[in-house]
Amino acid sequence: MNIKVFVFHILSVAILGGNQIQEPDQLEQTDLCAQYTCIYGGLVRGDTTKKELAIVFTGGDFADGGMHIAKILRSNDVKASFFFTGDFYRNPQFSEIIQNLVHDKHYLGAHSDKHLLYCDWTKRDSLFVSRDEFISDLEANYREMEKFGIMKNKARLFMPPYEWYNDSISYWTREAGFQLVNFTEGVRTNADYTTPEMSSYVSSDEIWKSIIDYESGSGYGLNGFIMLIHIGTAPERKDKFYFRLEELIHWLTLEGYGFKRIDELILME
């Protein structure tokens, strides 16, 4: 999490009052939202009739799990998806990890250039960025991706920073020729970044239990799930959930699930 960027945008909205979302009649839904599950125009789940899911990893400041994750995916012949910020792509310390993921044919996508917070946490329709700021930041992210041979037309699915957005962000994303995606709610894997001093801290055992409970208690199980894990976390978190990735893959396989890259789970036109 980029604290400096977060603070800047909080101050901006306090001074400027934030931008309001566009009128609902401007926010027409795509055919994809008729086919899959959408929230605020963002695709959050694939086909619930198939026992398939996508494991996705996001990265911004940390990549401590990168080599381990790549090794586990390779040894289990699983393809996953990775959404990185521009800062992640341009960090020379992460270049080898990115090159390995490209070589292994995982999906690599955009996660914003500077990990901006787009809208208010409580008043979601209050924007912290203008359309021009959003597009400029997104384009900068894709420029960094191109340095690794990741071209726009092969990476049209975009995951927003903080996994937080509203209708306007989804609309602007579609205007730019991309489609916003987000994780499927119901399990706690997205909380694997939390550290013990946080009131929201979730241990790896709790994360694991949430997966088991949801799979057995939901009518569709984990069908079509977009399961988010972080490629790295702050050093204060010693209990790294990515060390349970192989256990997770084996358990899901025994439960009959297949693994898809997100662009295979969510089929674009």
C-alpha positions as CSV (number, residue, x, y, z in Angstrom):
1,M,0.0,0.0,0.0
2,N,1.4,3.4,-1.0
3,I,0.8,5.6,2.0
4,K,2.0,8.8,0.4
5,V,-0.3,8.4,-2.5
6,F,-3.2,7.5,-0.2
7,V,-2.6,10.6,2.0
8,F,-2.3,12.9,-1.1
9,H,-5.7,11.8,-2.4
10,I,-7.4,12.1,1.0
11,L,-6.1,15.7,1.2
12,S,-7.3,16.4,-2.3
13,V,-10.8,15.3,-1.7
14,A,-10.9,17.3,1.5
15,I,-9.9,20.4,-0.3
16,L,-11.8,19.9,-3.6
17,G,-14.8,18.0,-2.3
18,G,-14.3,15.1,-4.7
19,N,-15.8,14.5,-8.1
20,Q,-19.2,12.9,-8.5
21,I,-19.9,9.9,-10.6
22,Q,-21.4,10.2,-14.0
23,E,-25.2,10.0,-14.5
24,P,-26.5,6.4,-14.5
25,D,-27.7,6.6,-18.1
26,Q,-24.1,7.1,-19.2
27,L,-23.0,3.9,-17.5
28,E,-24.4,1.3,-19.9
29,Q,-23.4,-2.3,-19.0
30,T,-21.5,-4.5,-21.4
31,D,-22.6,-7.9,-22.7
32,L,-20.0,-9.4,-20.4
33,C,-22.0,-8.3,-17.4
34,A,-25.0,-10.2,-18.8
35,Q,-22.8,-13.3,-19.1
36,Y,-20.8,-13.0,-15.8
37,T,-21.2,-11.5,-12.4
38,C,-20.6,-7.7,-12.2
39,I,-20.4,-5.2,-9.3
40,Y,-20.3,-1.5,-10.3
41,G,-19.5,-2.5,-13.8
42,G,-16.5,-4.6,-12.8
43,L,-16.4,-8.4,-13.5
44,V,-16.1,-10.2,-10.2
45,R,-16.8,-13.8,-11.1
46,G,-16.7,-16.2,-14.1
47,D,-19.1,-19.0,-15.1
48,T,-20.7,-20.4,-11.9
49,T,-21.8,-23.6,-13.7
50,K,-18.2,-24.8,-14.2
51,K,-15.7,-26.0,-11.6
52,E,-13.0,-23.6,-12.8
53,L,-11.4,-20.7,-11.0
54,A,-8.6,-18.1,-11.5
55,I,-5.9,-17.5,-8.9
56,V,-4.7,-13.9,-9.2
57,F,-1.8,-12.1,-7.5
58,T,-1.4,-8.4,-7.1
59,G,1.8,-6.5,-6.4
60,G,2.9,-3.0,-5.7
61,D,5.6,-2.4,-3.1
62,F,6.5,-6.0,-2.1
63,A,7.5,-9.2,-4.1
64,D,8.9,-11.4,-1.4
65,G,6.8,-14.4,-2.5
66,G,7.5,-14.0,-6.2
67,M,10.1,-16.7,-6.7
68,H,8.3,-19.2,-4.4
69,I,5.0,-18.6,-6.1
70,A,6.5,-19.0,-9.6
71,K,8.2,-22.3,-8.5
72,I,5.0,-23.8,-7.0
73,L,2.9,-22.8,-10.1
74,R,5.5,-24.3,-12.4
75,S,5.9,-27.6,-10.5
76,N,2.1,-28.0,-10.4
77,D,1.6,-27.0,-14.0
78,V,-0.9,-24.3,-13.0
79,K,-1.3,-21.0,-14.9
80,A,-2.2,-17.9,-12.8
81,S,-2.7,-14.2,-13.3
82,F,-0.7,-11.3,-12.0
83,F,-1.7,-7.6,-11.8
84,F,1.2,-5.2,-11.0
85,T,1.5,-1.5,-10.7
86,G,3.8,0.5,-12.9
87,D,6.1,1.0,-9.9
88,F,6.3,-2.8,-9.6
89,Y,7.2,-3.2,-13.3
90,R,9.8,-0.5,-13.2
91,N,11.5,-1.8,-10.0
92,P,14.8,-3.4,-11.1
93,Q,14.7,-5.8,-8.1
94,F,11.5,-7.3,-9.5
95,S,12.6,-7.7,-13.1
96,E,13.7,-11.4,-12.8
97,I,10.4,-12.3,-11.2
98,I,8.4,-10.6,-14.0
99,Q,10.6,-12.2,-16.7
100,N,10.0,-15.7,-15.2
101,L,6.2,-15.1,-15.1
102,V,6.2,-14.0,-18.7
103,H,8.4,-17.0,-19.7
104,D,5.9,-19.4,-18.0
105,K,3.0,-17.9,-19.9
106,H,1.0,-16.6,-16.9
107,Y,-1.3,-13.6,-17.5
108,L,0.3,-10.3,-16.6
109,G,-1.9,-7.2,-16.4
110,A,-2.2,-3.6,-15.1
111,H,-3.0,-2.5,-11.5
112,S,-2.5,1.3,-12.1
113,D,0.8,3.1,-12.3
114,K,1.0,4.7,-8.9
115,H,-1.6,2.6,-6.9
116,L,-4.0,5.5,-6.7
117,L,-7.1,5.4,-4.5
118,Y,-9.9,6.3,-6.9
119,C,-12.8,6.9,-4.7
120,D,-13.8,7.4,-1.0
121,W,-14.0,4.3,1.2
122,T,-17.3,5.2,2.7
123,K,-18.9,7.5,0.1
124,R,-18.1,5.4,-3.0
125,D,-19.6,7.8,-5.5
126,S,-17.1,10.5,-4.5
127,L,-14.1,10.3,-6.9
128,F,-10.5,11.3,-6.0
129,V,-9.3,11.4,-9.6
130,S,-10.5,13.0,-12.8
131,R,-10.9,11.0,-16.0
132,D,-7.7,12.5,-17.4
133,E,-5.8,11.6,-14.3
134,F,-7.1,8.1,-14.4
135,I,-6.3,7.6,-18.1
136,S,-2.8,9.1,-17.8
137,D,-2.0,6.8,-14.9
138,L,-3.3,3.7,-16.6
139,E,-1.4,4.5,-19.8
140,A,1.8,4.9,-17.8
141,N,1.2,1.4,-16.3
142,Y,0.9,-0.1,-19.8
143,R,4.0,1.6,-21.0
144,E,6.0,-0.2,-18.3
145,M,4.4,-3.4,-19.2
146,E,5.4,-3.1,-22.8
147,K,9.1,-3.1,-21.7
148,F,8.5,-6.8,-20.8
149,G,6.7,-7.5,-24.1
150,I,3.3,-7.3,-22.6
151,M,1.1,-5.5,-25.1
152,K,-2.2,-3.9,-24.5
153,N,-4.2,-6.1,-26.8
154,K,-3.0,-9.1,-24.9
155,A,-3.8,-7.6,-21.4
156,R,-7.2,-6.0,-21.7
157,L,-8.3,-7.1,-18.2
158,F,-7.4,-4.5,-15.5
159,M,-7.6,-4.8,-11.7
160,P,-8.0,-1.5,-9.8
161,P,-5.6,-0.5,-7.1
162,Y,-6.8,-1.3,-3.5
163,E,-9.4,-3.4,-5.4
164,W,-11.7,-0.4,-5.0
165,Y,-13.6,1.5,-7.7
166,N,-17.0,2.7,-8.7
167,D,-19.2,2.9,-11.9
168,S,-17.3,5.8,-13.3
169,I,-13.9,4.0,-13.1
170,S,-15.5,0.9,-14.8
171,Y,-16.9,3.2,-17.5
172,W,-13.6,5.0,-18.1
173,T,-11.8,1.7,-18.3
174,R,-14.2,0.5,-21.0
175,E,-13.8,3.8,-22.9
176,A,-10.1,3.1,-22.9
177,G,-10.6,-0.3,-24.5
178,F,-10.2,-2.4,-21.4
179,Q,-12.4,-4.3,-18.9
180,L,-12.2,-3.9,-15.1
181,V,-12.1,-7.1,-13.0
182,N,-12.0,-7.6,-9.3
183,F,-11.8,-10.5,-6.8
184,T,-14.8,-12.6,-5.9
185,E,-16.1,-11.8,-2.4
186,G,-16.7,-14.6,0.1
187,V,-13.2,-15.8,1.2
188,R,-10.5,-13.9,3.0
189,T,-7.4,-14.5,0.8
190,N,-7.4,-10.8,-0.1
191,A,-6.6,-10.0,3.6
192,D,-3.3,-11.8,3.4
193,Y,-1.5,-8.4,3.4
194,T,-2.7,-7.5,6.9
195,T,-0.1,-7.3,9.8
196,P,-0.6,-8.2,13.4
197,E,-0.9,-4.7,14.7
198,M,-3.9,-4.0,12.4
199,S,-7.4,-4.4,13.8
200,S,-8.3,-6.1,10.5
201,Y,-5.6,-8.7,10.8
202,V,-6.5,-12.1,9.4
203,S,-4.1,-15.1,10.0
204,S,-3.4,-17.7,7.4
205,D,-5.3,-20.3,9.4
206,E,-8.4,-18.0,9.3
207,I,-7.9,-17.4,5.6
208,W,-7.7,-21.1,5.0
209,K,-10.9,-21.8,7.1
210,S,-12.8,-19.1,5.1
211,I,-12.0,-21.0,1.9
212,I,-13.1,-24.4,3.3
213,D,-16.3,-22.9,4.8
214,Y,-17.3,-21.0,1.6
215,E,-16.7,-23.9,-0.7
216,S,-18.9,-26.2,1.4
217,G,-21.5,-23.7,2.3
218,S,-22.1,-21.9,-1.0
219,G,-24.5,-23.3,-3.6
220,Y,-22.0,-22.7,-6.4
221,G,-18.9,-23.6,-4.3
222,L,-15.9,-21.8,-5.8
223,N,-17.1,-22.1,-9.4
224,G,-15.9,-19.1,-11.5
225,F,-14.0,-17.6,-8.5
226,I,-11.4,-15.0,-8.9
227,M,-9.2,-15.7,-5.8
228,L,-6.9,-12.8,-4.9
229,I,-3.6,-13.4,-3.1
230,H,-0.7,-10.9,-2.8
231,I,2.7,-11.6,-4.3
232,G,4.4,-10.0,-1.3
233,T,3.5,-8.4,2.0
234,A,5.1,-6.1,4.5
235,P,7.9,-7.8,6.6
236,E,5.8,-7.3,9.7
237,R,3.6,-10.1,8.6
238,K,5.5,-13.3,9.2
239,D,2.6,-15.6,8.5
240,K,2.7,-15.6,4.7
241,F,-0.3,-17.2,3.1
242,Y,1.6,-17.7,-0.2
243,F,3.5,-20.5,1.6
244,R,0.3,-22.4,1.6
245,L,-0.2,-22.1,-2.2
246,E,0.8,-25.7,-3.0
247,E,-1.5,-27.0,-0.3
248,L,-4.3,-24.8,-1.7
249,I,-3.7,-26.1,-5.3
250,H,-3.7,-29.7,-4.1
251,W,-6.9,-29.3,-2.1
252,L,-8.7,-27.5,-4.9
253,T,-7.6,-30.2,-7.4
254,L,-8.9,-33.0,-5.1
255,E,-12.2,-31.0,-4.9
256,G,-12.4,-31.2,-8.7
257,Y,-11.5,-27.6,-9.6
258,G,-9.5,-26.6,-12.7
259,F,-7.3,-23.6,-12.9
260,K,-7.6,-20.9,-15.6
261,R,-5.8,-17.7,-16.4
262,I,-8.2,-14.9,-15.9
263,D,-8.4,-14.2,-19.6
264,E,-9.5,-17.8,-20.0
265,L,-12.0,-17.6,-17.2
266,I,-13.4,-14.3,-18.4
267,L,-13.6,-14.5,-22.2
268,M,-13.4,-11.1,-23.9
269,E,-15.1,-10.5,-27.3
